[in-house]
Amino acid sequence: MAKEIVQINFNFSMRRSELENAFKSLVETFARMPGLLWKVWLMNEAEKEAAGIYLFDDARSAQRYLDGEIVAGLKKNPGVSNLSMKRFGILEELTRITRGPVSPKPA
């Protein structure tokens, strides 16, 4: 099965510290999430925008996350707006050349 990238962006209305505390409460959940290989947490405080880039083992794991409780909570959060969720396949050969951490190096 092919790995899949998920990109989630949103604007937030709370203070950065409040958002970071909310993120911290989820870190262990992400660390144990089946099929999630890694997640990068992104913040643009000046624009009040946050994002996450996720690498999943496969499309099923990515969809399970998008259909799950964390994303459902994000959708309902009154402090979140302009929520955008996208899924991408990976061009592994090109990504490997530019050292993207998505596949093992060839032997």
Wavefront OBJ file of the C-alpha trace (Angstrom):
o trace
v 0.000 0.000 0.000
v 1.147 3.538 -0.737
v 1.873 6.023 2.005
v -0.290 9.118 2.161
v 0.201 12.708 3.348
v -2.577 14.639 5.086
v -2.378 18.418 5.396
v -4.696 20.272 7.763
v -4.709 24.075 8.041
v -6.919 26.340 10.134
v -7.141 29.775 11.662
v -7.509 30.133 15.431
v -8.945 32.868 17.624
v -7.431 31.894 20.986
v -4.023 32.855 22.363
v -1.070 30.831 21.120
v -0.455 29.433 24.610
v -4.038 28.131 24.797
v -3.686 26.430 21.418
v -0.335 24.918 22.344
v -1.805 23.539 25.575
v -4.617 21.964 23.581
v -2.039 20.452 21.221
v 0.014 19.143 24.159
v -3.027 17.286 25.437
v -3.112 15.368 22.131
v 0.569 14.555 21.651
v 0.425 11.081 23.207
v -2.731 10.252 21.257
v -0.889 11.051 18.028
v 2.183 9.135 19.185
v 0.046 5.990 19.589
v -2.162 6.491 16.507
v -2.259 3.373 14.324
v -0.852 4.013 10.860
v 0.636 7.440 11.652
v 4.364 7.479 10.888
v 4.976 11.111 11.832
v 3.350 14.497 12.278
v 4.849 17.985 11.950
v 3.100 20.707 13.989
v 3.082 24.148 12.315
v 2.280 27.613 13.659
v 2.117 31.071 12.099
v 1.249 33.159 15.130
v 1.212 36.470 13.208
v -1.474 35.148 10.839
v -3.265 33.159 13.590
v -2.882 30.025 11.477
v -1.881 26.524 12.521
v -1.344 23.415 10.467
v -0.271 19.828 10.591
v 1.475 17.657 8.041
v 1.020 13.930 8.638
v 2.496 10.849 7.003
v 0.323 7.753 7.174
v 1.164 4.164 6.244
v -1.761 4.018 3.860
v -4.950 5.702 2.652
v -7.130 3.747 5.070
v -5.188 5.040 8.097
v -5.376 8.607 6.755
v -9.128 8.359 6.239
v -9.635 6.796 9.670
v -7.921 9.857 11.178
v -9.985 12.309 9.113
v -13.189 10.516 10.163
v -12.125 10.276 13.809
v -12.705 12.136 17.061
v -9.790 14.588 16.825
v -10.896 16.034 13.498
v -14.550 15.994 14.599
v -13.564 18.056 17.657
v -11.615 20.477 15.483
v -14.654 20.972 13.240
v -16.847 21.769 16.271
v -14.355 24.053 18.023
v -15.690 27.640 18.035
v -12.105 28.957 18.149
v -11.267 27.329 14.799
v -12.178 28.705 11.364
v -11.222 28.210 7.718
v -10.511 24.527 8.277
v -8.900 22.891 5.246
v -8.102 19.174 4.975
v -6.256 17.669 2.016
v -4.868 14.253 1.174
v -1.919 13.665 -1.137
v -0.106 10.727 -2.638
v 3.674 10.935 -2.625
v 6.052 11.106 -5.571
v 8.513 8.858 -3.763
v 11.347 8.836 -6.318
v 11.551 12.644 -6.408
v 11.036 12.937 -2.656
v 13.833 10.450 -1.994
v 16.239 12.551 -4.101
v 15.404 15.670 -2.068
v 15.758 13.720 1.205
v 12.087 13.771 2.178
v 11.498 11.361 5.096
v 8.889 9.185 3.399
v 10.676 6.048 2.275
v 13.811 4.098 3.073
v 16.914 4.820 1.006
v 17.629 2.265 -1.708
v 20.301 -0.303 -0.827
l 1 2 3 4 5 6 7 8 9 10 11 12 13 14 15 16 17 18 19 20 21 22 23 24 25 26 27 28 29 30 31 32 33 34 35 36 37 38 39 40 41 42 43 44 45 46 47 48 49 50 51 52 53 54 55 56 57 58 59 60 61 62 63 64 65 66 67 68 69 70 71 72 73 74 75 76 77 78 79 80 81 82 83 84 85 86 87 88 89 90 91 92 93 94 95 96 97 98 99 100 101 102 103 104 105 106 107
